[in-house]
Amino acid sequence: MEGINVGLLLDVFLIVFGGYLVYVARNMKKTGKPGNMLLDAEELARCRDSRKMAEEVARYMLPFGAETVLCGIAGTVNMIFYKSNRLNTVILFAFLIVCLWFVTKFRHIREKFL
């Protein structure tokens, strides 16, 4: 019996998490309220313009979520068919770069509205 493939499990998690990010971003655009995973109730009360903040965060969260899903799919395909360590490294760096990009944008948006 083989052990659990942690890399494959992580890739599936990325697909689900990225899909959730896309859902939250679309929901923020629709409702005009920042998601609960971004701000707690106290911070939401201090927010100067929650509708504009939700729109700005959603603008950056959508591509971040989509890229997370793509990295998860690419990692899953690599784990199942190719098993290339180099490709895994490229996928990981692509995810980390976009993750840092989103965190930087989100910090600027928080400073602007809180």
N, CA, C and O atoms as CSV, one atom per row, in Angstrom:
chain,resi,resn,atom,element,x,y,z
A,1,MET,N,N,0.836,-1.182,0.000
A,1,MET,CA,C,0.000,0.000,0.000
A,1,MET,C,C,0.883,1.248,0.000
A,1,MET,O,O,1.817,1.367,0.792
A,2,GLU,N,N,0.571,2.155,-0.888
A,2,GLU,CA,C,1.357,3.376,-1.002
A,2,GLU,C,C,0.839,4.440,-0.041
A,2,GLU,O,O,-0.325,4.421,0.359
A,3,GLY,N,N,1.728,5.370,0.325
A,3,GLY,CA,C,1.333,6.478,1.179
A,3,GLY,C,C,0.588,7.539,0.385
A,3,GLY,O,O,0.498,7.478,-0.841
A,4,ILE,N,N,0.070,8.490,1.099
A,4,ILE,CA,C,-0.664,9.591,0.472
A,4,ILE,C,C,0.327,10.511,-0.233
A,4,ILE,O,O,1.364,10.858,0.333
A,5,ASN,N,N,0.017,10.900,-1.447
A,5,ASN,CA,C,0.842,11.825,-2.209
A,5,ASN,C,C,0.508,13.248,-1.753
A,5,ASN,O,O,-0.503,13.820,-2.161
A,6,VAL,N,N,1.361,13.804,-0.911
A,6,VAL,CA,C,1.115,15.119,-0.320
A,6,VAL,C,C,1.077,16.208,-1.387
A,6,VAL,O,O,0.278,17.140,-1.292
A,7,GLY,N,N,1.926,16.101,-2.393
A,7,GLY,CA,C,1.938,17.092,-3.469
A,7,GLY,C,C,0.617,17.132,-4.212
A,7,GLY,O,O,0.103,18.204,-4.532
A,8,LEU,N,N,0.074,15.964,-4.481
A,8,LEU,CA,C,-1.219,15.893,-5.170
A,8,LEU,C,C,-2.326,16.448,-4.286
A,8,LEU,O,O,-3.225,17.138,-4.766
A,9,LEU,N,N,-2.259,16.147,-3.004
A,9,LEU,CA,C,-3.241,16.677,-2.057
A,9,LEU,C,C,-3.175,18.206,-2.015
A,9,LEU,O,O,-4.211,18.872,-1.979
A,10,LEU,N,N,-1.971,18.758,-2.018
A,10,LEU,CA,C,-1.797,20.210,-2.026
A,10,LEU,C,C,-2.348,20.822,-3.307
A,10,LEU,O,O,-2.972,21.882,-3.267
A,11,ASP,N,N,-2.127,20.175,-4.427
A,11,ASP,CA,C,-2.638,20.683,-5.705
A,11,ASP,C,C,-4.163,20.708,-5.724
A,11,ASP,O,O,-4.764,21.662,-6.217
A,12,VAL,N,N,-4.784,19.669,-5.193
A,12,VAL,CA,C,-6.249,19.644,-5.114
A,12,VAL,C,C,-6.741,20.750,-4.182
A,12,VAL,O,O,-7.752,21.397,-4.457
A,13,PHE,N,N,-6.019,20.963,-3.074
A,13,PHE,CA,C,-6.377,22.064,-2.173
A,13,PHE,C,C,-6.297,23.405,-2.895
A,13,PHE,O,O,-7.170,24.255,-2.716
A,14,LEU,N,N,-5.254,23.606,-3.713
A,14,LEU,CA,C,-5.116,24.860,-4.462
A,14,LEU,C,C,-6.285,25.070,-5.413
A,14,LEU,O,O,-6.768,26.193,-5.565
A,15,ILE,N,N,-6.739,24.011,-6.047
A,15,ILE,CA,C,-7.886,24.127,-6.956
A,15,ILE,C,C,-9.124,24.581,-6.186
A,15,ILE,O,O,-9.828,25.493,-6.619
A,16,VAL,N,N,-9.385,23.949,-5.051
A,16,VAL,CA,C,-10.564,24.289,-4.248
A,16,VAL,C,C,-10.435,25.700,-3.673
A,16,VAL,O,O,-11.386,26.480,-3.719
A,17,PHE,N,N,-9.267,26.024,-3.136
A,17,PHE,CA,C,-9.054,27.344,-2.543
A,17,PHE,C,C,-9.157,28.443,-3.600
A,17,PHE,O,O,-9.772,29.481,-3.357
A,18,GLY,N,N,-8.563,28.220,-4.762
A,18,GLY,CA,C,-8.648,29.205,-5.838
A,18,GLY,C,C,-10.081,29.412,-6.297
A,18,GLY,O,O,-10.500,30.538,-6.567
A,19,GLY,N,N,-10.836,28.315,-6.386
A,19,GLY,CA,C,-12.251,28.431,-6.740
A,19,GLY,C,C,-13.025,29.238,-5.706
A,19,GLY,O,O,-13.904,30.029,-6.048
A,20,TYR,N,N,-12.686,29.027,-4.441
A,20,TYR,CA,C,-13.333,29.793,-3.373
A,20,TYR,C,C,-12.978,31.277,-3.483
A,20,TYR,O,O,-13.841,32.133,-3.290
A,21,LEU,N,N,-11.732,31.584,-3.786
A,21,LEU,CA,C,-11.323,32.985,-3.950
A,21,LEU,C,C,-12.086,33.648,-5.094
A,21,LEU,O,O,-12.519,34.794,-4.967
A,22,VAL,N,N,-12.253,32.947,-6.192
A,22,VAL,CA,C,-13.015,33.480,-7.323
A,22,VAL,C,C,-14.465,33.725,-6.894
A,22,VAL,O,O,-15.045,34.762,-7.216
A,23,TYR,N,N,-15.044,32.769,-6.171
A,23,TYR,CA,C,-16.421,32.921,-5.678
A,23,TYR,C,C,-16.546,34.143,-4.765
A,23,TYR,O,O,-17.474,34.937,-4.917
A,24,VAL,N,N,-15.624,34.296,-3.827
A,24,VAL,CA,C,-15.662,35.434,-2.893
A,24,VAL,C,C,-15.500,36.747,-3.650
A,24,VAL,O,O,-16.201,37.715,-3.358
A,25,ALA,N,N,-14.596,36.796,-4.608
A,25,ALA,CA,C,-14.374,38.029,-5.376
A,25,ALA,C,C,-15.623,38.410,-6.167
A,25,ALA,O,O,-16.015,39.577,-6.194
A,26,ARG,N,N,-16.242,37.429,-6.807
A,26,ARG,CA,C,-17.471,37.715,-7.567
A,26,ARG,C,C,-18.592,38.159,-6.632
A,26,ARG,O,O,-19.373,39.050,-6.970
A,27,ASN,N,N,-18.668,37.541,-5.467
A,27,ASN,CA,C,-19.680,37.907,-4.487
A,27,ASN,C,C,-19.448,39.329,-3.969
A,27,ASN,O,O,-20.403,40.078,-3.762
A,28,MET,N,N,-18.179,39.702,-3.759
A,28,MET,CA,C,-17.872,41.067,-3.308
A,28,MET,C,C,-18.280,42.082,-4.364
A,28,MET,O,O,-18.818,43.139,-4.035
A,29,LYS,N,N,-18.028,41.771,-5.625
A,29,LYS,CA,C,-18.433,42.684,-6.695
A,29,LYS,C,C,-19.946,42.849,-6.717
A,29,LYS,O,O,-20.465,43.947,-6.921
A,30,LYS,N,N,-20.631,41.756,-6.506
A,30,LYS,CA,C,-22.091,41.763,-6.580
A,30,LYS,C,C,-22.724,42.500,-5.393
A,30,LYS,O,O,-23.626,43.317,-5.577
A,31,THR,N,N,-22.243,42.206,-4.165
A,31,THR,CA,C,-22.855,42.782,-2.958
A,31,THR,C,C,-22.250,44.119,-2.560
A,31,THR,O,O,-22.908,44.914,-1.890
A,32,GLY,N,N,-21.016,44.380,-2.957
A,32,GLY,CA,C,-20.355,45.618,-2.551
A,32,GLY,C,C,-19.850,45.587,-1.124
A,32,GLY,O,O,-19.585,46.634,-0.534
A,33,LYS,N,N,-19.714,44.381,-0.555
A,33,LYS,CA,C,-19.209,44.247,0.819
A,33,LYS,C,C,-17.957,43.377,0.805
A,33,LYS,O,O,-17.935,42.321,0.173
A,34,PRO,N,N,-16.904,43.829,1.513
A,34,PRO,CA,C,-15.706,42.985,1.605
A,34,PRO,C,C,-16.032,41.664,2.294
A,34,PRO,O,O,-16.872,41.622,3.193
A,35,GLY,N,N,-15.378,40.600,1.881
A,35,GLY,CA,C,-15.628,39.285,2.445
A,35,GLY,C,C,-15.176,39.174,3.893
A,35,GLY,O,O,-14.273,39.887,4.330
A,36,ASN,N,N,-15.809,38.280,4.626
A,36,ASN,CA,C,-15.467,38.066,6.032
A,36,ASN,C,C,-14.057,37.530,6.212
A,36,ASN,O,O,-13.456,37.714,7.270
A,37,MET,N,N,-13.529,36.878,5.202
A,37,MET,CA,C,-12.175,36.352,5.339
A,37,MET,C,C,-11.129,37.469,5.222
A,37,MET,O,O,-9.960,37.259,5.548
A,38,LEU,N,N,-11.543,38.645,4.759
A,38,LEU,CA,C,-10.613,39.756,4.600
A,38,LEU,C,C,-10.617,40.713,5.782
A,38,LEU,O,O,-9.562,41.178,6.215
A,39,LEU,N,N,-11.789,41.002,6.298
A,39,LEU,CA,C,-11.932,41.971,7.387
A,39,LEU,C,C,-12.839,41.406,8.460
A,39,LEU,O,O,-13.837,40.751,8.157
A,40,ASP,N,N,-12.493,41.660,9.723
A,40,ASP,CA,C,-13.415,41.273,10.785
A,40,ASP,C,C,-14.429,42.402,10.991
A,40,ASP,O,O,-14.334,43.443,10.341
A,41,ALA,N,N,-15.382,42.206,11.877
A,41,ALA,CA,C,-16.470,43.174,12.067
A,41,ALA,C,C,-15.949,44.539,12.509
A,41,ALA,O,O,-16.471,45.569,12.083
A,42,GLU,N,N,-14.934,44.553,13.350
A,42,GLU,CA,C,-14.371,45.819,13.839
A,42,GLU,C,C,-13.734,46.618,12.704
A,42,GLU,O,O,-13.935,47.827,12.595
A,43,GLU,N,N,-12.971,45.934,11.867
A,43,GLU,CA,C,-12.326,46.610,10.738
A,43,GLU,C,C,-13.362,47.070,9.717
A,43,GLU,O,O,-13.218,48.139,9.123
A,44,LEU,N,N,-14.393,46.276,9.515
A,44,LEU,CA,C,-15.445,46.648,8.569
A,44,LEU,C,C,-16.160,47.913,9.036
A,44,LEU,O,O,-16.544,48.746,8.215
A,45,ALA,N,N,-16.341,48.061,10.350
A,45,ALA,CA,C,-16.977,49.259,10.892
A,45,ALA,C,C,-16.104,50.502,10.685
A,45,ALA,O,O,-16.624,51.605,10.513
A,46,ARG,N,N,-14.784,50.324,10.701
A,46,ARG,CA,C,-13.859,51.451,10.502
A,46,ARG,C,C,-13.653,51.800,9.037
A,46,ARG,O,O,-13.110,52.861,8.729
A,47,CYS,N,N,-14.066,50.945,8.146
A,47,CYS,CA,C,-13.823,51.135,6.720
A,47,CYS,C,C,-14.497,52.405,6.210
A,47,CYS,O,O,-15.678,52.637,6.468
A,48,ARG,N,N,-13.735,53.226,5.480
A,48,ARG,CA,C,-14.260,54.502,4.983
A,48,ARG,C,C,-15.303,54.318,3.884
A,48,ARG,O,O,-16.325,55.004,3.875
A,49,ASP,N,N,-15.047,53.399,2.962
A,49,ASP,CA,C,-15.971,53.145,1.851
A,49,ASP,C,C,-15.893,51.663,1.495
A,49,ASP,O,O,-15.068,51.250,0.681
A,50,SER,N,N,-16.764,50.870,2.116
A,50,SER,CA,C,-16.684,49.419,1.959
A,50,SER,C,C,-16.991,48.977,0.522
A,50,SER,O,O,-16.426,47.993,0.044
A,51,ARG,N,N,-17.877,49.693,-0.162
A,51,ARG,CA,C,-18.209,49.311,-1.544
A,51,ARG,C,C,-16.996,49.455,-2.457
A,51,ARG,O,O,-16.686,48.546,-3.227
A,52,LYS,N,N,-16.308,50.594,-2.374
A,52,LYS,CA,C,-15.121,50.796,-3.214
A,52,LYS,C,C,-14.000,49.823,-2.842
A,52,LYS,O,O,-13.280,49.320,-3.704
A,53,MET,N,N,-13.872,49.573,-1.537
A,53,MET,CA,C,-12.850,48.625,-1.105
A,53,MET,C,C,-13.142,47.237,-1.674
A,53,MET,O,O,-12.235,46.561,-2.160
A,54,ALA,N,N,-14.397,46.815,-1.615
A,54,ALA,CA,C,-14.786,45.507,-2.141
A,54,ALA,C,C,-14.499,45.427,-3.644
A,54,ALA,O,O,-14.023,44.403,-4.134
A,55,GLU,N,N,-14.786,46.495,-4.362
A,55,GLU,CA,C,-14.527,46.507,-5.806
A,55,GLU,C,C,-13.032,46.404,-6.102
A,55,GLU,O,O,-12.618,45.664,-6.994
A,56,GLU,N,N,-12.226,47.152,-5.345
A,56,GLU,CA,C,-10.780,47.120,-5.584
A,56,GLU,C,C,-10.172,45.779,-5.219
A,56,GLU,O,O,-9.337,45.254,-5.955
A,57,VAL,N,N,-10.582,45.222,-4.090
A,57,VAL,CA,C,-10.049,43.916,-3.689
A,57,VAL,C,C,-10.463,42.853,-4.709
A,57,VAL,O,O,-9.654,42.007,-5.090
A,58,ALA,N,N,-11.712,42.896,-5.145
A,58,ALA,CA,C,-12.213,41.902,-6.105
A,58,ALA,C,C,-11.437,41.975,-7.420
A,58,ALA,O,O,-11.204,40.954,-8.068
A,59,ARG,N,N,-11.040,43.180,-7.807
A,59,ARG,CA,C,-10.297,43.350,-9.057
A,59,ARG,C,C,-8.972,42.580,-9.025
A,59,ARG,O,O,-8.514,42.088,-10.057
A,60,TYR,N,N,-8.360,42.476,-7.849
A,60,TYR,CA,C,-7.093,41.752,-7.724
A,60,TYR,C,C,-7.296,40.306,-7.274
A,60,TYR,O,O,-6.479,39.438,-7.582
A,61,MET,N,N,-8.375,40.047,-6.550
A,61,MET,CA,C,-8.614,38.694,-6.059
A,61,MET,C,C,-9.047,37.739,-7.174
A,61,MET,O,O,-8.712,36.555,-7.138
A,62,LEU,N,N,-9.784,38.245,-8.157
A,62,LEU,CA,C,-10.210,37.384,-9.266
A,62,LEU,C,C,-9.027,36.760,-10.006
A,62,LEU,O,O,-8.999,35.541,-10.170
A,63,PRO,N,N,-8.053,37.548,-10.460
A,63,PRO,CA,C,-6.919,36.911,-11.135
A,63,PRO,C,C,-6.080,36.045,-10.198
A,63,PRO,O,O,-5.512,35.041,-10.627
A,64,PHE,N,N,-5.997,36.429,-8.916
A,64,PHE,CA,C,-5.257,35.612,-7.958
A,64,PHE,C,C,-5.931,34.252,-7.781
A,64,PHE,O,O,-5.258,33.222,-7.763
A,65,GLY,N,N,-7.243,34.248,-7.653
A,65,GLY,CA,C,-7.978,32.999,-7.521
A,65,GLY,C,C,-7.872,32.145,-8.777
A,65,GLY,O,O,-7.688,30.931,-8.698
A,66,ALA,N,N,-7.988,32.783,-9.928
A,66,ALA,CA,C,-7.886,32.045,-11.194
A,66,ALA,C,C,-6.494,31.440,-11.364
A,66,ALA,O,O,-6.366,30.301,-11.813
A,67,GLU,N,N,-5.466,32.182,-11.014
A,67,GLU,CA,C,-4.104,31.677,-11.131
A,67,GLU,C,C,-3.867,30.547,-10.133
A,67,GLU,O,O,-3.127,29.608,-10.425
A,68,THR,N,N,-4.483,30.632,-8.969
A,68,THR,CA,C,-4.362,29.563,-7.976
A,68,THR,C,C,-4.984,28.277,-8.508
A,68,THR,O,O,-4.416,27.195,-8.358
A,69,VAL,N,N,-6.160,28.402,-9.131
A,69,VAL,CA,C,-6.800,27.233,-9.740
A,69,VAL,C,C,-5.899,26.657,-10.840
A,69,VAL,O,O,-5.705,25.444,-10.913
A,70,LEU,N,N,-5.353,27.525,-11.690
A,70,LEU,CA,C,-4.488,27.050,-12.781
A,70,LEU,C,C,-3.235,26.361,-12.256
A,70,LEU,O,O,-2.806,25.349,-12.810
A,71,CYS,N,N,-2.646,26.897,-11.198
A,71,CYS,CA,C,-1.473,26.253,-10.603
A,71,CYS,C,C,-1.841,24.890,-10.032
A,71,CYS,O,O,-1.081,23.930,-10.165
A,72,GLY,N,N,-3.002,24.805,-9.400
A,72,GLY,CA,C,-3.452,23.522,-8.877
A,72,GLY,C,C,-3.686,22.505,-9.975
A,72,GLY,O,O,-3.308,21.341,-9.841
A,73,ILE,N,N,-4.304,22.937,-11.056
A,73,ILE,CA,C,-4.550,22.032,-12.194
A,73,ILE,C,C,-3.222,21.612,-12.830
A,73,ILE,O,O,-3.012,20.434,-13.120
A,74,ALA,N,N,-2.334,22.578,-13.044
A,74,ALA,CA,C,-1.032,22.256,-13.650
A,74,ALA,C,C,-0.242,21.303,-12.753
A,74,ALA,O,O,0.391,20.368,-13.242
A,75,GLY,N,N,-0.281,21.541,-11.448
A,75,GLY,CA,C,0.425,20.658,-10.528
A,75,GLY,C,C,-0.164,19.257,-10.515
A,75,GLY,O,O,0.570,18.271,-10.457
A,76,THR,N,N,-1.482,19.168,-10.569
A,76,THR,CA,C,-2.147,17.863,-10.594
A,76,THR,C,C,-1.780,17.097,-11.863
A,76,THR,O,O,-1.441,15.915,-11.804
A,77,VAL,N,N,-1.849,17.773,-13.007
A,77,VAL,CA,C,-1.483,17.136,-14.278
A,77,VAL,C,C,-0.027,16.687,-14.235
A,77,VAL,O,O,0.302,15.590,-14.685
A,78,ASN,N,N,0.841,17.534,-13.695
A,78,ASN,CA,C,2.255,17.177,-13.601
A,78,ASN,C,C,2.453,15.963,-12.697
A,78,ASN,O,O,3.206,15.053,-13.044
A,79,MET,N,N,1.792,15.937,-11.554
A,79,MET,CA,C,1.952,14.819,-10.619
A,79,MET,C,C,1.459,13.503,-11.205
A,79,MET,O,O,2.049,12.450,-10.961
A,80,ILE,N,N,0.382,13.562,-11.974
A,80,ILE,CA,C,-0.210,12.336,-12.510
A,80,ILE,C,C,0.522,11.848,-13.762
A,80,ILE,O,O,0.795,10.655,-13.893
A,81,PHE,N,N,0.842,12.772,-14.691
A,81,PHE,CA,C,1.367,12.353,-15.988
A,81,PHE,C,C,2.879,12.530,-16.150
A,81,PHE,O,O,3.546,11.634,-16.666
A,82,TYR,N,N,3.427,13.663,-15.721
A,82,TYR,CA,C,4.819,13.969,-16.043
A,82,TYR,C,C,5.804,13.706,-14.909
A,82,TYR,O,O,6.922,13.248,-15.147
A,83,LYS,N,N,5.398,13.991,-13.696
A,83,LYS,CA,C,6.249,13.796,-12.509
A,83,LYS,C,C,7.595,14.531,-12.631
A,83,LYS,O,O,8.646,13.993,-12.282
A,84,SER,N,N,7.534,15.763,-13.130
A,84,SER,CA,C,8.739,16.564,-13.337
A,84,SER,C,C,8.956,17.500,-12.141
A,84,SER,O,O,8.095,18.319,-11.816
A,85,ASN,N,N,10.098,17.368,-11.505
A,85,ASN,CA,C,10.422,18.254,-10.382
A,85,ASN,C,C,10.646,19.687,-10.848
A,85,ASN,O,O,10.295,20.632,-10.141
A,86,ARG,N,N,11.220,19.852,-12.014
A,86,ARG,CA,C,11.452,21.204,-12.550
A,86,ARG,C,C,10.126,21.921,-12.806
A,86,ARG,O,O,9.967,23.094,-12.465
A,87,LEU,N,N,9.182,21.206,-13.406
A,87,LEU,CA,C,7.879,21.806,-13.662
A,87,LEU,C,C,7.176,22.151,-12.350
A,87,LEU,O,O,6.525,23.191,-12.246
A,88,ASN,N,N,7.307,21.291,-11.365
A,88,ASN,CA,C,6.726,21.584,-10.049
A,88,ASN,C,C,7.328,22.855,-9.461
A,88,ASN,O,O,6.618,23.666,-8.865
A,89,THR,N,N,8.631,23.026,-9.628
A,89,THR,CA,C,9.307,24.221,-9.118
A,89,THR,C,C,8.814,25.475,-9.831
A,89,THR,O,O,8.590,26.503,-9.192
A,90,VAL,N,N,8.644,25.399,-11.141
A,90,VAL,CA,C,8.135,26.539,-11.920
A,90,VAL,C,C,6.720,26.895,-11.462
A,90,VAL,O,O,6.398,28.069,-11.280
A,91,ILE,N,N,5.883,25.883,-11.279
A,91,ILE,CA,C,4.503,26.117,-10.828
A,91,ILE,C,C,4.505,26.757,-9.449
A,91,ILE,O,O,3.751,27.697,-9.200
A,92,LEU,N,N,5.343,26.258,-8.554
A,92,LEU,CA,C,5.429,26.812,-7.202
A,92,LEU,C,C,5.856,28.272,-7.232
A,92,LEU,O,O,5.259,29.105,-6.550
A,93,PHE,N,N,6.892,28.595,-8.022
A,93,PHE,CA,C,7.349,29.984,-8.105
A,93,PHE,C,C,6.296,30.894,-8.734
A,93,PHE,O,O,6.139,32.041,-8.315
A,94,ALA,N,N,5.580,30.396,-9.727
A,94,ALA,CA,C,4.506,31.193,-10.332
A,94,ALA,C,C,3.440,31.501,-9.287
A,94,ALA,O,O,2.961,32.631,-9.202
A,95,PHE,N,N,3.070,30.504,-8.497
A,95,PHE,CA,C,2.079,30.721,-7.441
A,95,PHE,C,C,2.587,31.716,-6.404
A,95,PHE,O,O,1.854,32.620,-6.002
A,96,LEU,N,N,3.827,31.558,-5.972
A,96,LEU,CA,C,4.376,32.460,-4.951
A,96,LEU,C,C,4.472,33.900,-5.448
A,96,LEU,O,O,4.209,34.830,-4.685
A,97,ILE,N,N,4.837,34.098,-6.692
A,97,ILE,CA,C,4.929,35.450,-7.254
A,97,ILE,C,C,3.557,36.123,-7.264
A,97,ILE,O,O,3.416,37.275,-6.853
A,98,VAL,N,N,2.548,35.390,-7.737
A,98,VAL,CA,C,1.202,35.967,-7.782
A,98,VAL,C,C,0.654,36.167,-6.362
A,98,VAL,O,O,-0.067,37.131,-6.102
A,99,CYS,N,N,0.994,35.267,-5.460
A,99,CYS,CA,C,0.570,35.407,-4.064
A,99,CYS,C,C,1.170,36.680,-3.456
A,99,CYS,O,O,0.461,37.452,-2.810
A,100,LEU,N,N,2.451,36.897,-3.658
A,100,LEU,CA,C,3.095,38.118,-3.152
A,100,LEU,C,C,2.506,39.361,-3.801
A,100,LEU,O,O,2.331,40.382,-3.134
A,101,TRP,N,N,2.198,39.291,-5.090
A,101,TRP,CA,C,1.569,40.413,-5.793
A,101,TRP,C,C,0.228,40.751,-5.147
A,101,TRP,O,O,-0.063,41.918,-4.886
A,102,PHE,N,N,-0.593,39.721,-4.887
A,102,PHE,CA,C,-1.900,39.971,-4.291
A,102,PHE,C,C,-1.774,40.528,-2.872
A,102,PHE,O,O,-2.486,41.466,-2.512
A,103,VAL,N,N,-0.890,39.968,-2.078
A,103,VAL,CA,C,-0.711,40.447,-0.702
A,103,VAL,C,C,-0.273,41.900,-0.701
A,103,VAL,O,O,-0.751,42.690,0.114
A,104,THR,N,N,0.627,42.264,-1.600
A,104,THR,CA,C,1.084,43.656,-1.695
A,104,THR,C,C,-0.074,44.579,-2.071
A,104,THR,O,O,-0.258,45.626,-1.450
A,105,LYS,N,N,-0.846,44.201,-3.072
A,105,LYS,CA,C,-1.999,45.014,-3.485
A,105,LYS,C,C,-3.004,45.141,-2.341
A,105,LYS,O,O,-3.525,46.225,-2.079
A,106,PHE,N,N,-3.272,44.018,-1.662
A,106,PHE,CA,C,-4.248,44.039,-0.576
A,106,PHE,C,C,-3.786,44.937,0.571
A,106,PHE,O,O,-4.603,45.636,1.169
A,107,ARG,N,N,-2.503,44.928,0.882
A,107,ARG,CA,C,-1.983,45.810,1.940
A,107,ARG,C,C,-2.210,47.285,1.579
A,107,ARG,O,O,-2.610,48.081,2.429
A,108,HIS,N,N,-1.954,47.639,0.326
A,108,HIS,CA,C,-2.161,49.024,-0.111
A,108,HIS,C,C,-3.642,49.401,-0.025
A,108,HIS,O,O,-3.980,50.516,0.373
A,109,ILE,N,N,-4.507,48.483,-0.393
A,109,ILE,CA,C,-5.948,48.759,-0.334
A,109,ILE,C,C,-6.388,48.932,1.115
A,109,ILE,O,O,-7.177,49.827,1.418
A,110,ARG,N,N,-5.892,48.090,2.009
A,110,ARG,CA,C,-6.228,48.222,3.447
A,110,ARG,C,C,-5.786,49.579,3.971
A,110,ARG,O,O,-6.539,50.249,4.678
A,111,GLU,N,N,-4.566,49.987,3.627
A,111,GLU,CA,C,-4.067,51.289,4.085
A,111,GLU,C,C,-4.923,52.420,3.563
A,111,GLU,O,O,-5.143,53.413,4.257
A,112,LYS,N,N,-5.400,52.278,2.361
A,112,LYS,CA,C,-6.200,53.312,1.722
A,112,LYS,C,C,-7.577,53.461,2.380
A,112,LYS,O,O,-8.072,54.578,2.535
A,113,PHE,N,N,-8.187,52.355,2.762
A,113,PHE,CA,C,-9.586,52.399,3.232
A,113,PHE,C,C,-9.757,52.242,4.740
A,113,PHE,O,O,-10.849,52.489,5.253
A,114,LEU,N,N,-8.723,51.843,5.460
A,114,LEU,CA,C,-8.867,51.693,6.925
A,114,LEU,C,C,-8.114,52.757,7.691
A,114,LEU,O,O,-8.138,52.764,8.921
